[in-house]
Amino acid sequence: MRSTSTLCWPTPDGRAPRGPLVCAAIIILLLLASAPLAEMNPAKIVRSLDDMWDFACKLFAIPDWSYLPQLGVKLLETFEMAFLATLLATCISLPLAFFKKAPLPARQRSLLAVQPVEILGC
């Protein structure tokens, strides 16, 4: 069985909605109107399309992988430094945590305690 239905927009009249097209047109007009304020010259952009194409080609060029072994060594050195720094910080902080000062007396603790705040009579 063949379907004879045609594709149409999900609007009451079956046409494309005008809202997004009107918004896009307004945005484009505002951008064109603000171009002189931003000192943008559309002609200069068109003239420099060749330079932009060259930049894009160089941006996505295949990299030279010959330096990959050296990169791996440097990456391993970085991980070693991070591990040793964490280990040193742990070795310094653990004794300080266990041999901390005695607890504060009750009088000083009450001065540091947070008092509840009554909001809207609750």
N, C-alpha and C positions, 0 to 999 in steps of 0.2 A: 504494500500500500504506500503510495507516494504522498508526501505532504506538500501541499500547495501554498503553505503560509509563507509570507515574505517577512523579512526582518524589518523592524521599525523601532523607533525610540519609545521608551516607556513613558510617554507623555500623553495627555488626553487627545491631542491632534496627531500624534505619531511622528512629529517633526523633532529635529534636534532642539534641545533647550537653548534659549537665547541668553539666559543669565550668565553662564560661564564665558560665552563669546563677548558679551558686552563688558564684563569685568576685564577680560584679557585686552580688549581694545582700549579701555580706559587706562590700564596699567602701561601699555605701550605708548600711548599719547603722553602720559605723565613723564615717562622716561625720556622721550624725545624732547619734551618741553624743558626738562631739567638738565639736559646734556650741556647746554652752554654755561649753566651755572657751575657745573663740575669741570668746566674747561675740557670737555670731551669733544673731539672732532671726528665725526663718523667717516669723513673722507680719509683721514689719516689711518683709521682702523682698516678700511678697505685697502689702502695702499700697502699696509704691513701684513696682509694675509700670507704672503710668501714666507715672511720671517716666522709667523706663528706656525705655519705648516712645518718648517724646518725644526722649530723647537719641539713640536709634538713628535716628529719622527725620531729625534734624538732622545726624547723622554722615554719612549717605548722601545729603545734599541736593546738588543740582547747584551747583557753585561759580560764583562771579561771575568771568568771564574777562576783564573789562575791564582788569584790571591786568596782563595777560599781556605787553604790550609793555614795560612798566616792569620786569617780572621778567626778560625777555630781556636788557635793557640791564645789569641788575645781575649776571646770570649771566656775560655777556661780560666785565664788569669783573673778576669773580672769576677767570676763566680767564687774563686778561691779567696779573693780579697773580701768579698761580701760575707762569706762563711767565717773567715777569721775575725772580722770585725764584730759579727754577731756573737761568736764564741767569747771574745774578749769582753764585750759588754755584759754578757751573762755571767762571766766569772767575777766581774766587778760588782754587779748588782745583787747577786744572790747573797753574798756575805753581808752586804749592807741591809738587805731585807731581814735576815735572821738576827742580826745584832743591832736592831733599831733601838731607838730610845724607848724607855718605859712609857706605858700609857699615861695620858694626861690626867691630872686630878679631876675630880667631879666638878669642882668649881670652874675650871677652865673649859672643860667639855661643854658645860651648859652655855657658856658665852659663845662657843662656836656652833652650837646646834641651830638648825634652821627652824624658824618658827612658822607654823602654818598660817596661811593668809586666808582670811574670810572673804569670799567673792560672792557678791549678790545675796548675802544673808544665808548662804548654804552652810 
